[in-house]
Amino acid sequence: MALRTRRGPHSRNSPGHSALSTSLERLSVAQIKKGTGLLLFLLVAGTVAGSVLTLIFDAFIPSGPLARIFLSNISIGSAAPTTFHLVLLDLSLGLSFHINILNVLGLFLGYYIYRNS
């Protein structure tokens, strides 16, 4: 008893199917498996790692040019929170980012791990 295989226009043995399309199918499946959630997790983890390194450097590096390079930061956001006085409640909103070289290196490290995983 012989098994019959069904050959349609998209079967692997068809003339239009190449190794390139197979590798592209695998690539798209791998990208779907990674997802945006993993990217966001790795970026946040890299930023947290950069913040921890900043605290360690702050504790152990004496003040000088090396400390100025690694520990100086740029603050983006509002210095003081904005307060809305409503009838029922007072709402205070504020957001501020403190970015330094170690945080940026952590972001790049998270993205690098994402791309190579």
Secondary structure in CASP SS format (residue, H / E / C, confidence):
PFRMAT SS
TARGET T0000
AUTHOR 0000-0000-0000
METHOD secondary structure of the structure
MODEL  1
M C 1.00
A C 1.00
L C 1.00
R C 1.00
T C 1.00
R C 1.00
R C 1.00
G C 1.00
P C 1.00
H C 1.00
S C 1.00
R C 1.00
N C 1.00
S C 1.00
P C 1.00
G C 1.00
H C 1.00
S C 1.00
A H 1.00
L H 1.00
S H 1.00
T H 1.00
S H 1.00
L H 1.00
E H 1.00
R H 1.00
L H 1.00
S H 1.00
V H 1.00
A H 1.00
Q H 1.00
I H 1.00
K H 1.00
K H 1.00
G H 1.00
T H 1.00
G H 1.00
L H 1.00
L H 1.00
L H 1.00
F H 1.00
L H 1.00
L H 1.00
V H 1.00
A H 1.00
G H 1.00
T H 1.00
V H 1.00
A H 1.00
G H 1.00
S H 1.00
V H 1.00
L H 1.00
T H 1.00
L H 1.00
I H 1.00
F H 1.00
D H 1.00
A H 1.00
F H 1.00
I C 1.00
P C 1.00
S C 1.00
G C 1.00
P H 1.00
L H 1.00
A H 1.00
R H 1.00
I H 1.00
F H 1.00
L H 1.00
S C 1.00
N C 1.00
I E 1.00
S E 1.00
I E 1.00
G E 1.00
S C 1.00
A C 1.00
A C 1.00
P C 1.00
T E 1.00
T E 1.00
F E 1.00
H E 1.00
L C 1.00
V C 1.00
L C 1.00
L C 1.00
D E 1.00
L E 1.00
S E 1.00
L E 1.00
G C 1.00
L C 1.00
S E 1.00
F E 1.00
H E 1.00
I E 1.00
N C 1.00
I H 1.00
L H 1.00
N H 1.00
V H 1.00
L H 1.00
G H 1.00
L H 1.00
F H 1.00
L H 1.00
G H 1.00
Y H 1.00
Y H 1.00
I H 1.00
Y H 1.00
R H 1.00
N C 1.00
S C 1.00
END
